[in-house]
């Protein structure tokens, strides 16, 4: 479902601020893979997701989604293949619009617009059933402005919107990092449920090693712009944080330095 071949990206090339962000990344995801990504600051995690999403062009390499070479496609043309949830709960929704209006926008994305406007009774019923699944009481607040919701409610809604059209690939960029622990746990439970029910191929960047181990069927660790560990389903089931730290030290020759990831 996803193939990254020899991806390179350097920012501020030829200047004093030159930074090699991706250094020959290779990654293949099969349909239904749920991969968690861990790494220290500047390891290349978010840069890899932005490369897949087409936020900016890569310097070298190829990106294929479901067999389609999207390397040269701009961000808006790749959007048809992708669902994305960002770290900031305010990013994925429109605060001044109602909950049902946000869902309608997500549902109709990429479809031809007719002469009718507004949300039909059938659509409202459908959205209500979807919101019930979140178990946050939002099904009784469909005409509320999204700006009135808590961060966790908005992030759960964003997750629902990002997966409404069953994207080829779901990108989760530290989507629980801004939430309190209890709310983060709830959103992660919803993530597992939505991904499993729809068999979505998913990449989830996390700042928390325990979450990286507990969720998904595969774990990759990045360091200095490359993938240094790729742990499959059987090994991942038995993995501990201590194991992961030792593996990182063995392959990189250095200690893992992100306190945030260790203490999350």
Secondary structure, 3 states (H helix, E strand, C coil): CEEEEEEEEEECCCCCCCEEEEEEEEEEECCCCEEEEEECCCCCHHHHHHHHHCCCCCCEEEEEECCEECCCCCHHHHHHHEEEECCCCCCCCCCCCEHHHHHHHHHHCCCCCCCCCCCCHHHHHHHHHHHHHHCCCHHHCCCCEHHHCCHHHHHHHHHHHHHCCCCCEEEEECCCCCCCHHHHHHHHHHHHHHHHHHCCCEEEECCCHHHHHHCCCEEEEEECCEEEEEECHHHHHCCCHHHHHHHHHHHHCCCCCCHHHHHC
